[in-house]
């Protein structure tokens, strides 16, 4: 099945190794894929609660920080 604006990179046996999307046609889809990859990469990073973020945002900023 061919999808306009999508090219596959294949090896000598025709196995798909990668994909080249035309970003002019598929920019929104690419942004979603990229966001998902970033989220996977950051999966093991420490989390901060929403309450903690709110407290930090409501504190007056100190000069030099």
DRENFI-781338 format. One record per atom (N, C-alpha, C): residue number from 1; residue in three letters; chain; atom name; x, y, z. Coordinates in nm, 3 decimals, decimal comma. Layout:
N
- num/residu/chaine/atome/xx/yy/zz
- NUM/ala/A/CA/X/Y/Z
...
***
This chain:
65
- num/residu/chaine/atome/xx/yy/zz
- 1/unk/A/N/0,084/-0,118/0,000
- 1/unk/A/CA/0,000/0,000/0,000
- 1/unk/A/C/0,088/0,125/0,000
- 2/unk/A/N/0,065/0,214/-0,091
- 2/unk/A/CA/0,139/0,339/-0,102
- 2/unk/A/C/0,062/0,452/-0,034
- 3/unk/A/N/0,133/0,532/0,044
- 3/unk/A/CA/0,073/0,650/0,107
- 3/unk/A/C/0,145/0,771/0,049
- 4/unk/A/N/0,071/0,865/-0,010
- 4/unk/A/CA/0,137/0,984/-0,066
- 4/unk/A/C/0,216/1,059/0,040
- 5/unk/A/N/0,338/1,095/0,006
- 5/unk/A/CA/0,422/1,170/0,097
- 5/unk/A/C/0,500/1,086/0,197
- 6/unk/A/N/0,495/0,953/0,180
- 6/unk/A/CA/0,569/0,862/0,267
- 6/unk/A/C/0,660/0,775/0,182
- 7/unk/A/N/0,788/0,773/0,214
- 7/unk/A/CA/0,884/0,684/0,146
- 7/unk/A/C/0,948/0,595/0,250
- 8/unk/A/N/0,967/0,469/0,215
- 8/unk/A/CA/1,032/0,375/0,305
- 8/unk/A/C/1,175/0,352/0,261
- 9/unk/A/N/1,265/0,342/0,357
- 9/unk/A/CA/1,404/0,305/0,333
- 9/unk/A/C/1,409/0,154/0,352
- 10/unk/A/N/1,458/0,083/0,252
- 10/unk/A/CA/1,462/-0,063/0,258
- 10/unk/A/C/1,603/-0,115/0,239
- 11/unk/A/N/1,625/-0,238/0,285
- 11/unk/A/CA/1,754/-0,302/0,262
- 11/unk/A/C/1,749/-0,376/0,127
- 12/unk/A/N/1,855/-0,449/0,097
- 12/unk/A/CA/1,864/-0,517/-0,032
- 12/unk/A/C/1,758/-0,626/-0,050
- 13/unk/A/N/1,699/-0,673/0,060
- 13/unk/A/CA/1,594/-0,775/0,052
- 13/unk/A/C/1,454/-0,715/0,054
- 14/unk/A/N/1,445/-0,581/0,057
- 14/unk/A/CA/1,316/-0,514/0,055
- 14/unk/A/C/1,254/-0,496/0,193
- 15/unk/A/N/1,329/-0,529/0,299
- 15/unk/A/CA/1,277/-0,510/0,435
- 15/unk/A/C/1,284/-0,363/0,472
- 16/unk/A/N/1,177/-0,314/0,531
- 16/unk/A/CA/1,171/-0,173/0,568
- 16/unk/A/C/1,260/-0,146/0,690
- 17/unk/A/N/1,345/-0,046/0,675
- 17/unk/A/CA/1,437/-0,008/0,782
- 17/unk/A/C/1,403/0,128/0,842
- 18/unk/A/N/1,338/0,211/0,765
- 18/unk/A/CA/1,306/0,345/0,811
- 18/unk/A/C/1,199/0,406/0,723
- 19/unk/A/N/1,155/0,524/0,762
- 19/unk/A/CA/1,051/0,593/0,688
- 19/unk/A/C/1,089/0,741/0,673
- 20/unk/A/N/1,058/0,797/0,557
- 20/unk/A/CA/1,084/0,938/0,528
- 20/unk/A/C/0,951/1,006/0,497
- 21/unk/A/N/0,894/1,073/0,598
- 21/unk/A/CA/0,768/1,143/0,571
- 21/unk/A/C/0,794/1,280/0,509
- 22/unk/A/N/0,708/1,322/0,418
- 22/unk/A/CA/0,712/1,457/0,364
- 22/unk/A/C/0,650/1,547/0,471
- 23/unk/A/N/0,732/1,629/0,535
- 23/unk/A/CA/0,684/1,709/0,647
- 23/unk/A/C/0,587/1,819/0,606
- 24/unk/A/N/0,587/1,855/0,479
- 24/unk/A/CA/0,487/1,953/0,433
- 24/unk/A/C/0,348/1,891/0,435
- 25/unk/A/N/0,339/1,760/0,411
- 25/unk/A/CA/0,210/1,692/0,409
- 25/unk/A/C/0,173/1,632/0,544
- 26/unk/A/N/0,273/1,591/0,622
- 26/unk/A/CA/0,248/1,515/0,743
- 26/unk/A/C/0,309/1,578/0,868
- 27/unk/A/N/0,312/1,710/0,875
- 27/unk/A/CA/0,376/1,779/0,987
- 27/unk/A/C/0,306/1,747/1,120
- 28/unk/A/N/0,173/1,744/1,122
- 28/unk/A/CA/0,101/1,718/1,247
- 28/unk/A/C/0,128/1,577/1,298
- 29/unk/A/N/0,129/1,482/1,209
- 29/unk/A/CA/0,155/1,343/1,249
- 29/unk/A/C/0,298/1,332/1,303
- 30/unk/A/N/0,393/1,396/1,235
- 30/unk/A/CA/0,532/1,390/1,280
- 30/unk/A/C/0,547/1,451/1,419
- 31/unk/A/N/0,478/1,562/1,445
- 31/unk/A/CA/0,484/1,625/1,577
- 31/unk/A/C/0,433/1,529/1,684
- 32/unk/A/N/0,326/1,457/1,654
- 32/unk/A/CA/0,272/1,359/1,750
- 32/unk/A/C/0,373/1,247/1,776
- 33/unk/A/N/0,435/1,197/1,669
- 33/unk/A/CA/0,535/1,090/1,684
- 33/unk/A/C/0,653/1,141/1,766
- 34/unk/A/N/0,700/1,261/1,734
- 34/unk/A/CA/0,814/1,318/1,806
- 34/unk/A/C/0,782/1,337/1,954
- 35/unk/A/N/0,663/1,390/1,984
- 35/unk/A/CA/0,622/1,407/2,124
- 35/unk/A/C/0,619/1,274/2,198
- 36/unk/A/N/0,569/1,170/2,132
- 36/unk/A/CA/0,563/1,037/2,194
- 36/unk/A/C/0,704/0,984/2,222
- 37/unk/A/N/0,796/1,007/2,129
- 37/unk/A/CA/0,935/0,961/2,150
- 37/unk/A/C/1,001/1,035/2,266
- 38/unk/A/N/0,976/1,165/2,278
- 38/unk/A/CA/1,031/1,242/2,389
- 38/unk/A/C/0,974/1,191/2,521
- 39/unk/A/N/0,844/1,163/2,524
- 39/unk/A/CA/0,781/1,112/2,646
- 39/unk/A/C/0,841/0,978/2,685
- 40/unk/A/N/0,865/0,890/2,588
- 40/unk/A/CA/0,927/0,761/2,619
- 40/unk/A/C/1,068/0,779/2,673
- 41/unk/A/N/1,142/0,873/2,615
- 41/unk/A/CA/1,280/0,898/2,660
- 41/unk/A/C/1,282/0,947/2,805
- 42/unk/A/N/1,180/1,025/2,843
- 42/unk/A/CA/1,175/1,085/2,976
- 42/unk/A/C/1,097/1,000/3,077
- 43/unk/A/N/1,057/0,882/3,038
- 43/unk/A/CA/0,971/0,798/3,121
- 43/unk/A/C/1,030/0,770/3,259
- 44/unk/A/N/1,160/0,756/3,268
- 44/unk/A/CA/1,223/0,722/3,397
- 44/unk/A/C/1,268/0,845/3,477
- 45/unk/A/N/1,243/0,964/3,426
- 45/unk/A/CA/1,282/1,084/3,499
- 45/unk/A/C/1,191/1,103/3,620
- 46/unk/A/N/1,242/1,167/3,726
- 46/unk/A/CA/1,159/1,191/3,844
- 46/unk/A/C/1,040/1,279/3,811
- 47/unk/A/N/0,930/1,256/3,881
- 47/unk/A/CA/0,807/1,332/3,859
- 47/unk/A/C/0,793/1,439/3,966
- 48/unk/A/N/0,716/1,542/3,933
- 48/unk/A/CA/0,685/1,648/4,028
- 48/unk/A/C/0,533/1,662/4,029
- 49/unk/A/N/0,476/1,668/4,148
- 49/unk/A/CA/0,331/1,677/4,158
- 49/unk/A/C/0,281/1,813/4,112
- 50/unk/A/N/0,156/1,818/4,070
- 50/unk/A/CA/0,095/1,943/4,029
- 50/unk/A/C/0,091/2,042/4,146
- 51/unk/A/N/0,063/1,991/4,266
- 51/unk/A/CA/0,059/2,077/4,384
- 51/unk/A/C/0,196/2,142/4,408
- 52/unk/A/N/0,302/2,067/4,389
- 52/unk/A/CA/0,437/2,119/4,408
- 52/unk/A/C/0,468/2,228/4,305
- 53/unk/A/N/0,428/2,207/4,182
- 53/unk/A/CA/0,450/2,307/4,077
- 53/unk/A/C/0,373/2,434/4,110
- 54/unk/A/N/0,248/2,419/4,153
- 54/unk/A/CA/0,167/2,536/4,188
- 54/unk/A/C/0,230/2,616/4,301
- 55/unk/A/N/0,281/2,546/4,405
- 55/unk/A/CA/0,346/2,615/4,518
- 55/unk/A/C/0,467/2,693/4,468
- 56/unk/A/N/0,546/2,629/4,383
- 56/unk/A/CA/0,667/2,693/4,331
- 56/unk/A/C/0,633/2,815/4,247
- 57/unk/A/N/0,527/2,807/4,168
- 57/unk/A/CA/0,489/2,919/4,083
- 57/unk/A/C/0,431/3,036/4,163
- 58/unk/A/N/0,373/3,008/4,277
- 58/unk/A/CA/0,313/3,114/4,357
- 58/unk/A/C/0,413/3,181/4,452
- 59/unk/A/N/0,532/3,124/4,469
- 59/unk/A/CA/0,634/3,186/4,554
- 59/unk/A/C/0,690/3,308/4,484
- 60/unk/A/N/0,715/3,414/4,557
- 60/unk/A/CA/0,780/3,531/4,495
- 60/unk/A/C/0,922/3,495/4,449
- 61/unk/A/N/0,957/3,538/4,330
- 61/unk/A/CA/1,091/3,508/4,276
- 61/unk/A/C/1,196/3,590/4,351
- 62/unk/A/N/1,310/3,527/4,377
- 62/unk/A/CA/1,421/3,598/4,440
- 62/unk/A/C/1,521/3,634/4,331
- 63/unk/A/N/1,579/3,752/4,344
- 63/unk/A/CA/1,680/3,795/4,246
- 63/unk/A/C/1,800/3,701/4,254
- 64/unk/A/N/1,858/3,670/4,139
- 64/unk/A/CA/1,977/3,587/4,134
- 64/unk/A/C/1,947/3,439/4,121
- 65/unk/A/N/1,823/3,399/4,117
- 65/unk/A/CA/1,791/3,256/4,102
- 65/unk/A/C/1,760/3,225/3,958
***
